[in-house]
């Protein structure tokens, strides 16, 4: 289980919440996430709704690639996280059929 903070391009916090990896099978992962606080309203950020996530792990680069809406082929938020000493840092991007529409940064820390 990890805490999650999401920031926009200007480094203003958009939302915070938690995500949990429920299953890892080889390089595939799946789990859920919930935004517990949304600071900037958006149709992408739904407060207090448990959502599915899916992705892959890159053991050699210590990265996770996460799709926050694996049931849709379009209008998804993709997150790339890289392992740091005590937390994970990365980027998110909102992608539609025309390409990346918005992006920002993400920070995640393991919940003990």
MARBA-3410 file (N, C-alpha, C, O; in Angstrom, 1 decimal):
112
0.9,-1.2,0.0,0.0,0.0,0.0,0.9,1.2,0.0,1.9,1.3,0.7 ~ 0.5,2.2,-0.8,1.4,3.4,-1.0,0.5,4.7,-0.9,-0.6,4.7,-1.4 ~ 1.1,5.7,-0.3,0.4,7.0,-0.4,0.8,7.6,-1.7,1.9,7.3,-2.3 ~ 0.0,8.5,-2.3,0.2,9.0,-3.6,-0.2,10.5,-3.6,-1.2,10.9,-3.1 ~ 0.7,11.3,-4.2,0.5,12.8,-4.4,0.6,13.1,-5.9,1.6,12.6,-6.5
-0.3,13.8,-6.4,-0.3,14.1,-7.8,-0.3,15.6,-8.0,-1.0,16.4,-7.4 ~ 0.7,16.1,-8.9,0.9,17.5,-9.1,0.7,17.9,-10.5,0.9,17.1,-11.4 ~ 0.3,19.1,-10.8,0.1,19.6,-12.1,1.5,20.1,-12.7,2.5,20.0,-12.0 ~ 1.5,20.7,-13.9,2.7,21.1,-14.5,3.4,22.2,-13.7,4.6,22.3,-13.7 ~ 2.6,23.0,-13.0,3.2,24.1,-12.2,3.6,23.7,-10.7,3.8,24.5,-9.9
3.5,22.4,-10.5,3.9,21.8,-9.2,2.8,22.0,-8.1,3.1,21.9,-6.9 ~ 1.6,22.4,-8.5,0.5,22.6,-7.5,-0.1,21.2,-7.3,-0.3,20.5,-8.3 ~ -0.4,20.9,-6.1,-1.0,19.5,-5.8,-2.4,19.5,-6.4,-3.3,20.3,-6.1 ~ -2.7,18.4,-7.1,-4.0,18.2,-7.7,-4.8,17.3,-6.8,-6.0,17.5,-6.5 ~ -4.1,16.2,-6.2,-4.9,15.3,-5.4,-3.9,14.4,-4.6,-2.7,14.3,-4.9
-4.4,13.8,-3.6,-3.7,12.8,-2.8,-4.6,11.6,-2.5,-5.8,11.8,-2.4 ~ -3.9,10.5,-2.4,-4.7,9.3,-2.1,-3.8,8.1,-1.8,-2.7,8.3,-1.3 ~ -4.3,6.9,-2.1,-3.6,5.7,-1.8,-3.7,4.8,-3.0,-4.7,4.8,-3.7 ~ -2.7,4.0,-3.3,-2.9,2.9,-4.2,-2.2,1.6,-3.6,-1.3,1.7,-2.8 ~ -2.8,0.5,-4.1,-2.4,-0.8,-3.5,-2.1,-1.7,-4.7,-3.0,-1.9,-5.6
-1.0,-2.4,-4.6,-0.7,-3.4,-5.6,-1.2,-4.7,-5.0,-0.7,-5.2,-4.0 ~ -2.2,-5.3,-5.7,-2.9,-6.5,-5.2,-2.2,-7.8,-5.7,-2.2,-8.8,-5.0 ~ -1.7,-7.7,-6.9,-1.1,-8.9,-7.6,0.0,-8.5,-8.4,0.0,-7.6,-9.2 ~ 1.1,-9.3,-8.3,2.2,-9.2,-9.3,2.5,-10.6,-9.8,2.6,-11.6,-9.1 ~ 2.4,-10.7,-11.2,2.6,-12.0,-11.8,3.7,-11.8,-12.9,3.4,-11.2,-14.0
4.9,-12.2,-12.6,6.0,-11.9,-13.5,6.3,-10.4,-13.6,6.6,-9.8,-12.5 ~ 6.1,-9.8,-14.7,6.3,-8.3,-14.8,5.0,-7.6,-14.9,5.0,-6.3,-15.0 ~ 3.8,-8.3,-14.7,2.5,-7.6,-14.7,2.1,-7.3,-13.3,2.3,-8.1,-12.3 ~ 1.4,-6.2,-13.1,0.8,-5.9,-11.8,-0.6,-5.4,-11.9,-1.0,-4.9,-13.0 ~ -1.4,-5.5,-10.9,-2.7,-5.0,-10.8,-3.0,-4.6,-9.4,-2.4,-5.0,-8.5
-4.0,-3.7,-9.3,-4.4,-3.2,-8.0,-5.5,-2.2,-8.1,-6.3,-2.2,-9.0 ~ -5.6,-1.4,-7.0,-6.6,-0.3,-7.0,-6.0,1.0,-6.5,-4.9,1.0,-5.9 ~ -6.7,2.1,-6.7,-6.3,3.3,-6.1,-7.6,4.1,-5.8,-8.7,3.9,-6.4 ~ -7.4,5.1,-4.9,-8.5,6.0,-4.4,-7.9,7.3,-4.1,-6.9,7.4,-3.4 ~ -8.5,8.4,-4.6,-8.1,9.7,-4.3,-8.9,10.1,-3.1,-10.1,10.2,-3.1
-8.2,10.4,-1.9,-8.9,10.7,-0.7,-9.2,12.2,-0.6,-10.1,12.7,0.1 ~ -8.3,13.0,-1.3,-8.5,14.5,-1.3,-8.2,15.0,-2.7,-7.2,14.7,-3.3 ~ -9.2,15.7,-3.3,-9.0,16.3,-4.6,-9.0,17.8,-4.4,-10.0,18.4,-4.0 ~ -7.9,18.5,-4.8,-7.7,19.9,-4.6,-8.1,20.7,-5.8,-8.5,21.9,-5.6 ~ -8.0,20.2,-6.9,-8.4,20.9,-8.2,-9.4,19.9,-8.9,-9.0,18.9,-9.4
-10.6,20.3,-9.0,-11.7,19.5,-9.5,-11.4,19.2,-11.0,-10.9,20.0,-11.8 ~ -11.6,17.9,-11.4,-11.4,17.5,-12.7,-12.2,16.2,-13.0,-12.5,15.5,-12.0 ~ -12.6,16.0,-14.2,-13.3,14.8,-14.5,-12.4,13.6,-14.4,-12.9,12.4,-14.3 ~ -11.1,13.8,-14.4,-10.1,12.7,-14.3,-9.9,12.2,-12.8,-9.5,11.1,-12.6 ~ -10.2,13.1,-11.9,-9.9,12.8,-10.5,-11.2,12.7,-9.7,-11.9,13.7,-9.5
-11.5,11.5,-9.4,-12.8,11.2,-8.6,-12.5,10.9,-7.2,-11.7,10.0,-6.9 ~ -13.0,11.7,-6.3,-12.7,11.6,-4.9,-13.5,10.4,-4.3,-14.6,10.2,-4.6 ~ -12.8,9.6,-3.4,-13.3,8.5,-2.7,-14.0,7.4,-3.5,-15.0,6.8,-3.1 ~ -13.5,7.2,-4.7,-14.0,6.1,-5.6,-12.9,5.1,-5.8,-11.8,5.5,-6.3 ~ -13.1,3.9,-5.4,-12.1,2.9,-5.7,-12.0,2.5,-7.1,-13.0,2.2,-7.8
-10.8,2.7,-7.7,-10.6,2.5,-9.2,-9.6,1.4,-9.4,-8.7,1.2,-8.6 ~ -9.7,0.7,-10.5,-8.7,-0.3,-10.9,-7.5,0.3,-11.5,-7.5,1.4,-12.1 ~ -6.3,-0.4,-11.4,-5.1,0.0,-12.1,-4.4,-1.3,-12.6,-4.6,-2.4,-12.0 ~ -3.6,-1.2,-13.7,-2.9,-2.3,-14.2,-1.6,-1.8,-14.7,-1.5,-0.6,-15.1 ~ -0.6,-2.6,-14.8,0.7,-2.1,-15.4,1.7,-3.2,-15.5,1.5,-4.4,-15.4
3.0,-2.7,-15.7,4.1,-3.6,-15.8,5.2,-3.1,-14.9,5.3,-1.9,-14.6 ~ 6.1,-4.0,-14.5,7.3,-3.7,-13.8,8.6,-3.9,-14.6,8.6,-4.8,-15.4 ~ 9.5,-3.0,-14.5,10.8,-3.2,-15.1,11.9,-3.4,-14.0,12.3,-2.4,-13.4 ~ 12.2,-4.6,-13.7,13.1,-4.9,-12.6,14.5,-4.2,-12.8,15.0,-3.7,-11.8 ~ 15.0,-4.3,-14.0,16.3,-3.7,-14.2,16.4,-2.2,-14.1,17.4,-1.7,-13.7
15.3,-1.5,-14.4,15.3,0.0,-14.3,14.5,0.4,-13.0,14.4,1.6,-12.8 ~ 14.0,-0.5,-12.3,13.3,-0.2,-11.0,12.1,0.8,-11.3,12.0,1.8,-10.6 ~ 11.4,0.5,-12.4,10.3,1.4,-12.7,9.0,0.6,-12.8,8.9,-0.6,-13.0 ~ 7.9,1.3,-12.5,6.5,0.7,-12.7,5.8,1.6,-13.7,5.9,2.8,-13.6 ~ 5.1,1.0,-14.7,4.3,1.7,-15.7,2.9,1.3,-15.4,2.5,0.2,-15.5
2.1,2.3,-15.0,0.7,2.1,-14.6,-0.3,2.8,-15.5,-0.2,3.9,-15.8 ~ -1.4,2.0,-15.8,-2.5,2.5,-16.5,-3.6,2.6,-15.5,-4.1,1.6,-14.9 ~ -4.1,3.8,-15.3,-5.2,4.0,-14.2,-6.6,3.7,-14.7,-7.5,3.8,-13.9 ~ -6.7,3.3,-16.0,-8.0,2.9,-16.5,-7.9,1.8,-17.5,-8.1,2.0,-18.7 ~ -7.5,0.6,-17.0,-7.2,-0.5,-18.0,-8.3,-1.0,-18.8,-8.1,-1.7,-19.8
-9.5,-0.6,-18.5,-10.7,-1.1,-19.3,-11.0,-0.2,-20.5,-11.8,-0.6,-21.3 ~ -10.3,0.9,-20.6,-10.6,1.8,-21.7,-9.3,1.9,-22.6,-8.2,1.9,-22.1 ~ -9.5,2.0,-23.9,-8.3,2.2,-24.8,-8.0,3.6,-25.0,-7.0,4.0,-25.6 ~ -8.9,4.6,-24.6,-8.7,6.0,-24.8,-9.0,6.8,-23.6,-9.7,6.3,-22.7 ~ -8.5,8.0,-23.5,-8.7,8.9,-22.4,-8.2,8.3,-21.0,-9.0,8.2,-20.1
-7.0,7.9,-21.0,-6.4,7.2,-19.9,-5.3,8.1,-19.3,-4.7,8.9,-19.9 ~ -5.1,7.9,-18.0,-3.9,8.5,-17.3,-2.9,7.4,-17.1,-3.2,6.4,-16.5 ~ -1.7,7.7,-17.6,-0.6,6.7,-17.4,0.4,7.3,-16.5,0.8,8.5,-16.5 ~ 0.9,6.5,-15.6,1.9,6.9,-14.6,3.2,6.1,-14.7,3.1,4.8,-14.8 ~ 4.3,6.7,-14.7,5.6,6.1,-14.7,6.3,6.4,-13.4,6.5,7.6,-13.1
6.6,5.4,-12.6,7.2,5.6,-11.3,8.6,5.0,-11.3,8.8,3.9,-11.7 ~ 9.6,5.7,-10.7,10.9,5.2,-10.6,11.3,5.1,-9.1,11.0,6.1,-8.3 ~ 11.8,4.0,-8.7,12.2,3.8,-7.2,13.3,4.7,-6.8,14.3,4.8,-7.5 ~ 13.1,5.4,-5.7,14.2,6.2,-5.1,14.6,5.5,-3.8,14.3,4.3,-3.6 ~ 15.3,6.2,-3.0,15.8,5.6,-1.7,14.7,5.2,-0.8,14.6,4.1,-0.3
13.7,6.1,-0.6,12.6,5.9,0.3,11.2,6.0,-0.3,10.2,5.7,0.3 ~ 11.2,6.5,-1.5,9.9,6.7,-2.1,10.1,6.6,-3.6,11.2,6.4,-4.1 ~ 9.0,6.8,-4.3,8.9,6.7,-5.8,8.5,8.0,-6.4,7.7,8.7,-5.8 ~ 9.2,8.4,-7.4,8.9,9.6,-8.1,8.6,9.3,-9.6,9.1,8.4,-10.1 ~ 7.8,10.2,-10.2,7.5,9.9,-11.6,6.7,11.0,-12.2,6.5,12.1,-11.7
6.1,10.6,-13.3,5.3,11.5,-14.1,4.0,10.8,-14.4,3.9,9.6,-14.5 ~ 2.9,11.6,-14.6,1.7,11.2,-15.1,1.4,11.9,-16.4,1.9,13.0,-16.6 ~ 0.7,11.3,-17.3,0.2,11.9,-18.5,-1.2,11.5,-18.9,-1.5,10.3,-18.8 ~ -2.0,12.4,-19.3,-3.4,12.2,-19.7,-3.3,12.1,-21.2,-3.0,13.0,-21.9 ~ -3.7,10.9,-21.7,-3.6,10.6,-23.1,-4.9,10.3,-23.7,-5.7,9.5,-23.2
-5.2,10.9,-24.9,-6.4,10.6,-25.6,-6.0,10.2,-27.0,-4.9,9.9,-27.3 ~ -7.0,10.1,-27.9,-6.7,9.6,-29.3,-5.8,10.6,-30.0,-5.2,10.3,-31.0 ~ -5.7,11.9,-29.6,-4.8,12.9,-30.2,-3.4,12.9,-29.6,-2.6,13.6,-30.1 ~ -3.2,12.1,-28.5,-1.9,12.1,-27.9,-2.0,12.7,-26.5,-3.1,12.7,-25.9 ~ -0.9,13.1,-25.9,-0.9,13.6,-24.5,-1.5,15.0,-24.5,-1.1,15.9,-25.2
-2.5,15.1,-23.6,-3.3,16.3,-23.5,-2.8,17.1,-22.2,-2.8,18.4,-22.3 ~ -2.4,16.4,-21.2,-1.9,17.1,-20.0,-1.0,16.2,-19.3,-0.9,15.0,-19.6 ~ -0.1,16.7,-18.4,0.9,15.9,-17.7,1.3,16.7,-16.4,1.0,17.8,-16.3 ~ 2.0,15.9,-15.6,2.5,16.5,-14.3,3.4,15.5,-13.6,3.9,14.5,-14.3 ~ 3.6,15.6,-12.3,4.4,14.7,-11.6,3.7,14.0,-10.5,2.6,14.4,-10.1
4.3,12.9,-10.0,3.7,12.0,-9.0,4.8,11.7,-8.0,5.9,11.5,-8.3 ~ 4.3,11.5,-6.8,5.2,11.0,-5.7,4.4,10.0,-4.9,3.3,10.2,-4.6 ~ 5.1,8.8,-4.6,4.4,7.8,-3.9,5.4,7.3,-2.8,6.6,7.2,-3.0 ~ 4.9,7.0,-1.6,5.7,6.5,-0.5,4.9,5.2,0.1,3.7,5.2,0.2 ~ 5.7,4.2,0.4,5.1,3.0,1.0,4.6,3.4,2.4,5.2,4.1,3.2
3.4,2.8,2.6,2.7,3.0,3.9,3.1,1.8,4.8,2.8,0.6,4.4 ~ 3.7,2.1,5.9,4.1,1.0,6.8,3.0,0.4,7.6,3.2,-0.5,8.4
END
